[in-house]
């Protein structure tokens, strides 16, 4: 259904519905002259028929609706001042329909706006609380694990074997879009072995090879960026642990 918009004439509401204007609103704005009711004028003017592209539409939304050009003719019979207003304001409104204000906005919109503001405030509080907890956790990890410890060659080789196999096929296990492996299971330029939990934890199940964009996001995107990738890391970690288990079962296997 075409939305209803409004214009104002001397404080009185004039409703628009697409290219149709409410003649009853014009009549009320002119002071309700008894001899110029919309229905009577339409009958006298013979405008109940489609004449030169001007069509009157008798609707149920509070009066008689007519094409805006037909409404200009009706306004001329009501008063010169109203006709002058309609000739300027109404024409301008029809040329710029996007500037019209819709009548009776959805009452749910202000309610939802308030609720979303409250939700955003709560999420901001949770994020600040999580940041404080992460700071405390990282401080404890620094005391416990110390500085950065690089992954050993065997740990890197195990992670490379896992990422080379299905389902990754050499693609970044974090985003799945960029390749991280080059020839001979070497990392491509820009790819890194990322310490997912802490830079002091260098077991193969605590890291993964990621592409340059993912490494930048995980390093500089804050704790939420890393938390968001936890499901992907858990999936990779499970495959690393399974590869270690299989290696232990093989005679002479490298359990790393």
C-alpha positions in Angstrom: 0.0 0.0 0.0 1.3 3.5 -0.9 2.4 5.3 2.3 0.6 8.5 3.3 2.6 11.7 3.6 1.5 15.1 5.0 1.7 18.8 4.0 0.6 21.7 6.3 -1.6 24.7 5.3 -2.0 27.3 8.1 -1.6 24.5 10.7 -4.0 22.1 9.1 -3.0 18.7 7.8 -3.2 18.0 4.0 -2.6 14.3 3.3 -0.9 12.8 0.2 -0.9 9.2 -1.0 1.5 8.9 -3.9 0.1 11.3 -6.6 -3.3 11.5 -4.9 -4.4 14.3 -2.5 -7.2 14.2 0.1 -9.8 16.7 -1.1 -11.6 16.5 2.3 -8.4 17.9 3.9 -8.5 20.8 1.4 -12.1 21.5 2.2 -11.5 21.5 6.0 -8.4 23.8 5.5 -10.7 26.3 3.6 -13.1 26.5 6.5 -15.6 23.8 5.4 -17.7 25.8 3.0 -21.1 24.1 2.7 -21.5 24.8 -1.0 -18.1 23.3 -1.9 -18.0 19.8 -0.4 -15.7 17.5 -2.3 -18.4 15.0 -3.3 -20.7 17.7 -4.6 -17.9 19.5 -6.5 -16.8 16.2 -8.2 -20.4 15.6 -9.4 -20.8 19.1 -10.7 -17.4 19.1 -12.4 -18.0 15.7 -14.0 -14.7 14.5 -12.6 -15.9 11.1 -11.5 -14.7 10.0 -15.0 -11.2 9.8 -16.2 -10.8 13.1 -18.1 -7.5 14.1 -19.7 -5.7 11.7 -17.4 -7.2 13.2 -14.2 -8.9 10.5 -12.1 -10.8 10.9 -8.9 -10.5 8.1 -6.4 -13.1 7.8 -3.6 -11.2 6.0 -0.8 -12.0 4.8 2.7 -9.1 6.6 4.5 -10.9 9.6 5.6 -12.4 11.4 2.6 -12.2 11.7 -1.2 -8.8 11.3 -2.9 -8.0 12.8 -6.3 -5.0 13.3 -8.5 -3.0 16.3 -7.3 -3.6 18.2 -10.6 -7.4 17.7 -10.1 -6.9 18.9 -6.5 -5.4 22.2 -7.8 -8.7 22.8 -9.7 -10.7 22.1 -6.5 -8.5 24.4 -4.5 -9.2 27.3 -6.9 -12.9 26.9 -6.2 -12.3 27.0 -2.4 -10.2 30.1 -2.0 -7.5 32.1 -3.8 -5.1 31.8 -0.9 -5.5 28.0 -0.8 -5.1 27.8 -4.5 -1.9 29.8 -4.4 -0.5 27.6 -1.7 -1.4 24.4 -3.6 0.1 25.8 -6.8 3.4 26.3 -5.1 3.8 24.0 -2.1 2.0 21.0 -3.7 3.8 21.3 -7.0 7.1 21.5 -5.2 6.2 18.4 -3.1 5.3 16.4 -6.1 8.6 17.3 -7.8 10.6 16.2 -4.6 8.6 13.3 -3.1 11.6 12.1 -1.1 11.4 15.3 1.1 7.9 14.4 2.3 7.5 13.2 5.9 5.6 9.9 6.2 2.5 10.1 8.4 2.1 8.0 11.5 5.6 6.5 11.8 5.8 2.9 13.1 5.5 3.2 16.9 7.9 0.3 17.2 10.8 2.3 15.9 11.3 4.5 18.9 10.9 1.5 21.2 13.4 -0.5 19.3 15.8 2.4 19.2 15.8 2.7 23.0 16.2 -1.1 23.4 19.2 -1.1 21.0 20.8 1.8 22.8 20.5 -0.2 26.1 21.9 -3.3 24.4 24.9 -1.4 23.0 25.5 0.0 26.4 25.5 -3.4 28.0 27.8 -4.8 25.3 30.2 -2.0 25.8 30.2 -2.8 29.5 30.8 -6.5 28.8 33.7 -5.6 26.4 35.4 -3.4 29.0 35.0 -6.2 31.6 36.4 -8.8 29.2 39.3 -6.5 28.4 40.1 -6.1 32.1 40.0 -9.9 32.6 42.2 -10.4 29.6 44.7 -7.9 30.9 44.8 -9.8 34.2 45.1 -13.2 32.4 48.0 -11.9 30.2 49.8 -10.5 33.2 49.6 -13.9 34.9 50.8 -15.6 31.7 53.8 -13.3 31.5 54.8 -14.2 35.0 54.2 -17.9 34.4 55.5 -18.5 30.9 58.0 -15.6 30.5 59.0 -14.3 27.1 58.5 -15.5 23.6 59.5 -19.1 22.7 59.6 -20.0 19.0 58.1 -23.2 17.7 60.7 -26.0 17.1 61.3 -27.3 13.6 59.5 -30.5 14.4 56.5 -28.6 15.7 56.4 -26.4 12.6 56.7 -29.5 10.4 53.8 -31.2 12.2 51.6 -28.1 11.8 52.6 -27.8 8.1 51.6 -31.5 7.5 48.2 -30.9 9.1 47.5 -27.8 7.1 48.6 -29.5 3.9 46.1 -32.3 4.4 42.4 -32.3 4.1 40.3 -30.3 4.7 42.7 -27.3 4.4 44.7 -28.4 1.4 47.3 -25.7 2.1 44.8 -22.9 2.7 44.9 -20.8 5.8 43.0 -22.6 8.6 41.9 -19.3 10.1 40.1 -17.7 7.1 40.1 -20.5 4.5 40.8 -18.0 1.7 44.5 -17.5 1.4 47.2 -20.1 0.8 49.8 -20.5 3.5 51.9 -23.3 2.1 54.4 -23.0 -0.8 56.6 -25.7 -2.3 58.0 -28.3 0.1 55.6 -27.5 2.9 57.3 -24.1 3.5 55.2 -21.1 4.4 54.5 -18.6 1.8 55.9 -15.1 2.3 53.9 -13.2 4.9 52.4 -16.3 6.5 53.4 -16.9 10.1 53.2 -19.6 12.8 50.9 -17.8 15.2 50.9 -18.4 19.0 47.2 -18.6 19.7 47.2 -18.5 23.5 50.5 -17.0 24.6 53.9 -16.4 22.9 55.5 -18.5 25.6 53.5 -21.7 24.7 55.3 -23.3 21.8 53.9 -26.8 21.6 52.4 -27.6 18.2 48.8 -27.8 19.6 49.2 -24.1 20.8 49.8 -22.6 17.4 48.8 -22.7 13.7 50.1 -21.3 10.4 48.0 -18.3 9.3 48.1 -16.0 6.3 49.4 -12.4 6.5 46.0 -10.7 6.8 44.9 -13.1 9.6 48.1 -12.7 11.4 47.7 -8.9 11.4 44.1 -9.2 12.6 45.0 -11.6 15.4 48.0 -9.6 16.5 46.5 -6.1 16.4 42.8 -6.7 16.4 42.4 -7.0 20.2 41.2 -9.9 22.3 37.7 -10.0 20.6 39.3 -10.7 17.2 41.2 -13.7 18.6 38.1 -14.9 20.5 36.1 -14.8 17.3 38.6 -17.3 15.7 38.5 -19.8 18.6 36.2 -22.3 16.7 38.6 -22.4 13.8 41.6 -22.8 16.0 39.9 -25.6 18.0 39.3 -27.5 14.8 42.9 -27.2 13.8 44.1 -28.0 17.3 42.1 -31.2 17.3 43.7 -32.3 14.0 47.2 -31.6 15.4 46.5 -33.7 18.5 45.2 -36.5 16.3 48.3 -36.4 14.1 50.5 -36.6 17.3 48.5 -39.6 18.5 48.9 -41.4 15.2 52.7 -40.6 15.2 53.1 -42.1 18.7 51.4 -45.4 17.5 53.8 -45.8 14.5 57.1 -47.5 15.3 59.8 -44.9 15.2 57.2 -42.2 14.7 57.8 -38.6 15.6 55.4 -37.6 18.4 57.0 -34.0 18.6 
